[in-house]
Amino acid sequence: MSGLHAPPVLPNPSPLNLGDHVRQISWSPDSRWLAVALGNGELVVVDVANASIARRWQAHSLGALTVAWGSQAGWLASSGEDGFVRWWNPSDGARLREAREKSWVEHLAWQPGGELLASASGRSLKLWGADGAVVSEYSRHESTIAAMLWRPDGKGLGTACFGRVQLLRLGEAKPYEDLVLKTSHISLAWSPNGRHVAAGSQENTVTYWKLPFREKEPLHMSGYASKVRALAWDRESRFLATGGGPLLTVWDVSGAGPAGRAPLQLKGHTQRITQVAYQNRGDTLASGSIDGSVWLWLPARSTGGMPAAQLASEVSALSWSPNDQWLVAGTASGLLQIIG
């Protein structure tokens, strides 16, 4: 499409049918393999270059909720509705160790470039060492943790729950930023430079904080058609892409910030956007919708977009490979489309 200078989109193979809801996808560090968590409790490892299933196994007795591939090729972890966190050998699917929580483990993420694994279950946030032992636990959450992520430099974590966003440093029990706001946060995104945090809510809004936060009130972005689960920052920490409706809304936080600025409203999807993902080192933004479409955009240069795939059901997962060569979309009906 005119105005879009995205990486060339090559002829894509037919989507893989994995047979159940794609809950989450995670890349190996070398971009060769993809791990997929399915709603039936299986994990699937996909050979990306050949667009083929390398292995699959039953990882959880109930649905698998998360899968996370660490900075080392052999580190693969998952969590599920059965309350287990499990560590795996991705080469053969062998279980290496496991830990049991009291309820669903909804969030799981490896420390950027490090050895710690973070998990969130109910109100509990835990850090696990490479041997599977608990290194520390944060228990100051007053309600269920709705979102969790690592600080970009790996030296801390952020959590969102009803009424507050907390930013924590490793080794400290109390948050160094306790961002109190009476709303139901459901998503969280931290800019790569560590200076901006945004949270989506059940109330069809996005809240933005510039760090360190010293203002009386954060900035509220409203007018979304639905609750905002999809958030993504570009590599320069300038643009915040958000879902929450059929229009892809992109805020520019450079200079004095987004206050008083009209966001970009990018039109391509016909129904609510469910997933957004910026390239790791490039400027291309991908979006997926409940209508099954995947689009590519370059918000820094143009408001035009380019359709990249049309799938049969809701895009439930969307992720760029670490080397930005591949984009993979998973759907609620179990399809996995490799776009390269």
C-alpha positions as CSV (number, residue, x, y, z in Angstrom):
1,M,0.0,0.0,0.0
2,S,1.2,3.5,-0.8
3,G,3.1,5.2,2.0
4,L,4.0,2.0,3.8
5,H,7.7,0.9,3.6
6,A,7.5,-2.3,5.7
7,P,9.7,-5.3,5.3
8,P,8.7,-7.3,2.2
9,V,5.9,-9.8,2.9
10,L,6.8,-13.1,1.3
11,P,4.3,-15.7,0.2
12,N,3.1,-17.3,3.4
13,P,2.6,-21.0,4.0
14,S,-0.9,-22.2,4.9
15,P,-1.7,-21.8,8.6
16,L,-1.0,-24.7,10.9
17,N,-4.0,-26.1,12.6
18,L,-3.0,-26.8,16.2
19,G,-6.5,-27.9,17.2
20,D,-7.3,-25.5,20.1
21,H,-7.3,-21.9,21.3
22,V,-3.9,-20.3,21.0
23,R,-3.4,-18.7,24.4
24,Q,0.1,-17.4,24.1
25,I,3.2,-17.7,21.9
26,S,6.9,-17.3,22.8
27,W,10.1,-17.3,20.6
28,S,13.4,-19.1,21.2
29,P,16.3,-16.6,21.4
30,D,17.6,-17.6,18.0
31,S,14.2,-17.1,16.3
32,R,14.2,-20.7,15.0
33,W,11.5,-22.1,17.2
34,L,8.2,-21.0,18.5
35,A,6.4,-22.4,21.7
36,V,2.6,-22.2,21.8
37,A,0.3,-22.6,24.8
38,L,-3.1,-24.1,23.9
39,G,-6.4,-24.0,25.7
40,N,-6.5,-27.8,26.0
41,G,-3.3,-27.8,28.1
42,E,-0.8,-28.7,25.4
43,L,2.5,-27.0,24.5
44,V,3.5,-27.1,20.9
45,V,7.0,-26.3,19.5
46,V,7.0,-25.2,15.9
47,D,9.9,-25.2,13.5
48,V,9.4,-21.7,12.0
49,A,11.5,-21.9,8.8
50,N,9.7,-25.2,7.8
51,A,6.3,-24.1,9.2
52,S,5.9,-27.5,10.8
53,I,5.2,-28.9,14.3
54,A,8.4,-30.3,15.8
55,R,6.8,-31.7,18.9
56,R,3.8,-31.4,21.2
57,W,2.9,-32.7,24.6
58,Q,0.3,-32.4,27.4
59,A,1.8,-29.8,29.7
60,H,-1.2,-29.1,32.0
61,S,-4.2,-31.1,33.0
62,L,-6.4,-28.0,32.4
63,G,-5.8,-25.2,30.0
64,A,-2.3,-23.8,29.5
65,L,-2.3,-20.1,30.2
66,T,1.2,-19.0,29.5
67,V,4.5,-20.1,27.9
68,A,7.8,-18.3,28.2
69,W,11.1,-19.0,26.5
70,G,14.1,-17.6,28.4
71,S,17.2,-15.9,27.1
72,Q,18.9,-19.3,27.0
73,A,17.8,-21.7,24.3
74,G,17.0,-24.5,26.8
75,W,14.9,-22.5,29.2
76,L,11.1,-23.0,28.6
77,A,8.4,-22.5,31.2
78,S,4.7,-22.7,31.3
79,S,1.8,-22.2,33.6
80,G,-1.9,-23.2,33.6
81,E,-5.3,-23.3,35.1
82,D,-4.2,-26.3,37.2
83,G,-2.0,-24.0,39.3
84,F,1.3,-25.4,38.2
85,V,4.4,-23.6,37.0
86,R,6.5,-26.1,35.0
87,W,10.0,-26.0,33.5
88,W,10.6,-28.0,30.3
89,N,13.4,-29.2,28.0
90,P,12.1,-27.9,24.6
91,S,14.2,-30.4,22.7
92,D,12.1,-33.4,23.8
93,G,9.3,-32.0,26.0
94,A,10.7,-33.6,29.2
95,R,9.5,-32.0,32.4
96,L,12.5,-30.7,34.4
97,R,10.8,-29.4,37.6
98,E,7.5,-27.9,38.8
99,A,5.9,-25.8,41.5
100,R,2.3,-25.7,42.6
101,E,0.4,-22.5,43.4
102,K,-3.0,-22.1,45.1
103,S,-4.8,-20.9,42.0
104,W,-4.4,-20.3,38.3
105,V,-1.0,-18.9,37.3
106,E,-2.0,-16.3,34.8
107,H,1.3,-14.4,34.2
108,L,4.8,-15.7,33.5
109,A,7.9,-13.9,32.2
110,W,11.6,-14.4,32.2
111,Q,13.9,-11.6,33.3
112,P,15.4,-9.8,30.3
113,G,18.8,-11.3,29.8
114,G,18.7,-12.9,33.2
115,E,17.9,-16.2,35.0
116,L,14.9,-15.2,37.1
117,L,11.4,-16.3,36.2
118,A,8.5,-14.1,37.5
119,S,5.0,-15.6,38.0
120,A,1.7,-14.1,39.2
121,S,-1.1,-16.1,40.7
122,G,-4.0,-14.3,42.4
123,R,-2.5,-11.7,44.7
124,S,0.9,-13.3,44.8
125,L,4.0,-12.3,42.7
126,K,7.0,-14.7,42.9
127,L,10.5,-14.8,41.5
128,W,12.0,-18.2,40.8
129,G,15.7,-19.1,40.4
130,A,17.1,-21.3,37.6
131,D,16.8,-24.3,40.0
132,G,13.1,-23.7,40.5
133,A,13.4,-22.4,44.1
134,V,11.5,-19.3,45.2
135,V,14.0,-16.4,45.4
136,S,11.5,-13.8,46.7
137,E,7.8,-13.1,47.0
138,Y,5.8,-9.9,47.0
139,S,2.6,-10.1,48.9
140,R,1.5,-6.4,49.1
141,H,-1.2,-6.7,46.4
142,E,-4.7,-6.0,47.7
143,S,-6.5,-7.6,44.7
144,T,-5.7,-10.1,41.9
145,I,-2.8,-9.2,39.7
146,A,-4.3,-8.4,36.3
147,A,-1.0,-7.7,34.5
148,M,2.7,-8.2,35.2
149,L,5.9,-7.4,33.3
150,W,9.6,-6.9,33.8
151,R,11.2,-3.5,33.8
152,P,13.0,-3.2,30.4
153,D,16.5,-3.4,32.1
154,G,15.5,-6.5,34.1
155,K,16.1,-4.7,37.5
156,G,12.5,-4.6,38.6
157,L,8.9,-5.5,37.8
158,G,5.6,-3.8,37.3
159,T,2.1,-5.1,38.3
160,A,-1.4,-3.8,37.8
161,C,-4.5,-4.7,39.7
162,F,-7.7,-2.9,40.8
163,G,-6.9,0.6,42.0
164,R,-3.1,0.7,41.5
165,V,0.0,0.1,39.5
166,Q,3.1,-0.8,41.4
167,L,6.7,-0.6,40.2
168,L,9.2,-2.7,42.2
169,R,13.0,-3.0,42.3
170,L,14.6,-6.4,42.8
171,G,15.4,-7.0,46.5
172,E,13.0,-4.3,47.8
173,A,9.8,-5.2,49.5
174,K,8.0,-1.8,48.9
175,P,7.3,-0.3,45.5
176,Y,9.3,2.7,44.5
177,E,6.3,3.9,42.5
178,D,2.9,3.3,43.9
179,L,0.5,4.7,41.3
180,V,-2.9,4.7,42.9
181,L,-6.0,5.2,40.8
182,K,-9.5,3.9,41.3
183,T,-10.0,2.0,38.1
184,S,-9.9,-1.7,37.1
185,H,-6.5,-2.0,35.3
186,I,-6.3,-5.1,32.9
187,S,-3.1,-4.4,30.8
188,L,0.3,-2.8,31.3
189,A,3.1,-1.6,29.0
190,W,6.5,-0.2,30.0
191,S,8.4,1.8,27.4
192,P,11.9,0.4,26.4
193,N,13.7,3.4,27.8
194,G,11.9,2.9,31.2
195,R,10.4,6.4,31.3
196,H,6.8,5.7,30.5
197,V,4.1,3.4,31.8
198,A,0.6,2.9,30.4
199,A,-2.3,0.8,31.6
200,G,-5.5,-0.2,29.9
201,S,-8.7,-0.6,31.9
202,Q,-12.1,-2.2,32.0
203,E,-13.6,1.3,31.8
204,N,-12.5,1.7,28.1
205,T,-9.6,4.1,29.0
206,V,-5.8,4.1,29.0
207,T,-3.9,5.8,31.8
208,Y,-0.4,7.2,31.1
209,W,2.4,8.0,33.6
210,K,5.7,9.7,32.9
211,L,8.3,8.4,35.3
212,P,9.3,9.4,37.9
213,F,5.7,10.4,38.4
214,R,5.4,13.7,40.4
215,E,2.1,15.1,39.0
216,K,-1.2,15.3,40.9
217,E,-3.0,13.2,38.3
218,P,-2.0,10.9,35.5
219,L,-3.2,11.5,32.0
220,H,-6.4,9.7,31.0
221,M,-7.1,8.7,27.4
222,S,-10.8,7.9,26.9
223,G,-13.2,7.4,24.1
224,Y,-12.4,3.8,23.4
225,A,-15.2,1.5,22.2
226,S,-14.3,-1.3,24.6
227,K,-11.9,-2.3,27.3
228,V,-8.3,-1.9,26.4
229,R,-6.2,-5.1,26.6
230,A,-3.8,-4.4,23.7
231,L,-0.9,-2.1,24.3
232,A,2.6,-1.8,22.7
233,W,5.5,0.7,22.7
234,D,7.8,1.3,19.7
235,R,11.5,0.8,20.1
236,E,12.2,4.5,20.5
237,S,9.6,4.8,23.3
238,R,7.8,7.5,21.3
239,F,4.7,5.8,20.2
240,L,2.1,3.9,22.3
241,A,-0.2,1.7,20.2
242,T,-3.5,0.7,21.7
243,G,-6.5,-1.4,20.7
244,G,-10.0,-1.1,22.3
245,G,-12.0,-0.8,19.1
246,P,-11.7,-1.3,15.3
247,L,-9.4,1.7,14.9
248,L,-5.8,1.4,15.9
249,T,-5.1,4.3,18.1
250,V,-1.4,5.5,18.4
251,W,-0.3,8.2,20.9
252,D,2.8,10.3,20.5
253,V,4.5,10.8,23.9
254,S,7.5,12.7,22.7
255,G,8.3,16.3,23.9
256,A,5.7,17.5,26.3
257,G,3.8,14.3,26.1
258,P,0.4,13.3,24.7
259,A,-1.7,15.8,26.6
260,G,-3.6,18.0,24.2
261,R,-2.5,16.0,21.1
262,A,-4.9,14.1,18.9
263,P,-3.8,10.5,18.4
264,L,-3.4,8.8,15.1
265,Q,-6.5,6.8,14.2
266,L,-5.5,4.0,11.8
267,K,-8.3,2.3,9.8
268,G,-8.1,-1.2,8.4
269,H,-9.8,-3.7,10.7
270,T,-13.6,-4.0,10.7
271,Q,-13.9,-5.2,14.3
272,R,-12.2,-4.8,17.7
273,I,-8.4,-5.0,17.7
274,T,-7.3,-7.7,20.1
275,Q,-3.5,-7.7,19.6
276,V,-0.8,-5.1,18.8
277,A,3.0,-5.7,18.5
278,Y,5.9,-3.5,17.5
279,Q,9.1,-4.9,15.9
280,N,12.0,-5.3,18.3
281,R,14.5,-3.2,16.3
282,G,12.4,-1.9,13.4
283,D,9.5,0.5,13.1
284,T,6.7,-1.7,11.8
285,L,3.6,-2.2,14.0
286,A,1.4,-5.2,13.6
287,S,-2.2,-5.5,14.7
288,G,-4.7,-8.3,14.9
289,S,-8.5,-8.2,15.2
290,I,-11.5,-10.2,16.3
291,D,-12.3,-10.2,12.5
292,G,-9.2,-12.4,11.9
293,S,-7.3,-9.8,10.0
294,V,-3.6,-9.0,10.5
295,W,-2.3,-5.6,9.3
296,L,1.1,-3.9,9.2
297,W,1.7,-0.2,9.8
298,L,4.4,2.5,10.0
299,P,2.8,5.2,12.2
300,A,6.0,7.3,12.2
301,R,5.7,7.8,8.4
302,S,2.2,7.2,7.3
303,T,-1.4,6.6,8.3
304,G,-1.8,3.9,5.6
305,G,-1.6,0.2,6.4
306,M,-1.1,-3.1,4.6
307,P,-3.1,-6.3,5.1
308,A,-0.7,-9.2,5.9
309,A,-3.1,-12.1,6.6
310,Q,-6.8,-13.0,6.8
311,L,-7.6,-15.8,9.3
312,A,-10.9,-17.5,10.1
313,S,-11.3,-16.4,13.7
314,E,-10.1,-13.9,16.3
315,V,-6.4,-13.2,16.5
316,S,-5.6,-14.3,20.1
317,A,-1.8,-14.0,20.0
318,L,0.6,-11.9,17.9
319,S,4.4,-11.7,18.2
320,W,7.5,-10.7,16.2
321,S,10.6,-13.0,16.2
322,P,13.6,-11.6,18.1
323,N,15.4,-10.9,14.7
324,D,12.2,-9.3,13.3
325,Q,12.2,-11.7,10.3
326,W,8.9,-13.4,11.2
327,L,5.6,-12.3,12.5
328,V,3.3,-15.1,13.9
329,A,-0.4,-14.8,14.6
330,G,-2.4,-17.4,16.6
331,T,-6.2,-17.6,16.6
332,A,-9.0,-18.6,19.0
333,S,-9.8,-21.5,16.7
334,G,-6.3,-22.9,16.9
335,L,-4.7,-21.7,13.7
336,L,-1.1,-20.4,13.6
337,Q,-0.1,-18.2,10.7
338,I,3.6,-17.6,10.0
339,I,4.2,-14.3,8.1
340,G,7.7,-13.6,6.8
